[in-house]
Amino acid sequence: MSGTDVLAWSRSAVRGSSPPRSRRRVALAAVAAVAAVIALAIVPLVFDDYVLSAILVPFLALSLAGIGQNLVTGYAGQLLVGAAAFMSVGAFATYDAHLYAGAPLLVAFAFGGVAAGAAGLLFGLPSLRIGGFYLVVSTLAAQFFVEWLFTKVGFFSGNSASGVITAPPLSIAGVDLSSPAGHYWLSLIVVVPLLAAALQLVRSRAGRSWMAVRDMETAAAVVGVPIRRAKLLAFAVGAAYCGVAGALWAFAYLGTVEPHGFDLDRSFEVLFIVILGGLGSVWGTFLGAAFMVLFPIALDHLAGAIVGQSVDPGLTQNIEKMVFGALVIVLLVKQPAGLARLAQVAWLRLCRRERHA
């Protein structure tokens, strides 16, 4: 390349034009986005109602809850063991907004997220003074308090005698979404915009502040990062995501809104999703959620094929817990970045083989 060519390229770079490789990446990203939209659109035409209602809908709801947990724990470094509490707040707030105020479905979902965000802000206040194990205990208190509140105070459940309330009919702008395909479309309508917002958020100034607090809080304070605001914002935004996920879990998957549907086991499930998928990885959250949803189904089919008859559900649940615990330990020791890092390594190796082929 001559000196004139180098000078011309430098001037074009200064003016903001992208080099050829960057343009190719943008084009590939656009093609991938279009392909993803087409794939999502044809899913109801390819899969039956069981796959839509028992696999895809809970996968999307748990992925959204995992994003909320990851924003607090993976990006901001604040230990949270009580995501199901904020899911519960979001579910009941959505139901009450729809029941008492007659809010449209999506508006009620937004209100549920705001209510859960306010609860996250409240229970995130101890993070300004304590951290580590003590913060775990503090956030765990939210789990027990919220479950007790929704069980004992009948106002939140419409004064239902059992405390279990049926989710209202689902519709948006007069379009009925009561079918499994409708539940799937509702989940996509809620999850996709929030996913895009999360990806932008972690790249923004707020996301960089969270990562600075996570990596070295003292150094972040020295360089001027607002520590208190960053922590509280992480709890509020993460809890809001969990709240919307809880409304989606109750309305589109369970069909009921009840406190025991968001117990401590659900909190640990969301935490395991983040650990398995990868701390500090939004896309890894989807890998962790896919594993959490698909593994019990695969284990049940495998056990049935080996034994030749139905297996005691309690036995399979114990095996699931053993496998999940073992995987968490192995990943924390061998690959703390989780499945997201393993997928990235596999992709890089595949690309290298194609180059040498």
Helices and strands as residue ranges (DSSP letters): H 3-14, H 20-46, H 49-51, I 52-56, H 57-70, I 71-75, H 83-100, H 105-123, G 125-128, H 133-152, G 154-157, E 165-166, E 171-172, E 175-176, H 180-203, H 205-215, H 217-222, H 227-248, I 249-254, E 256-257, G 259-262, H 264-277, H 282-307, H 313-334, H 338-356
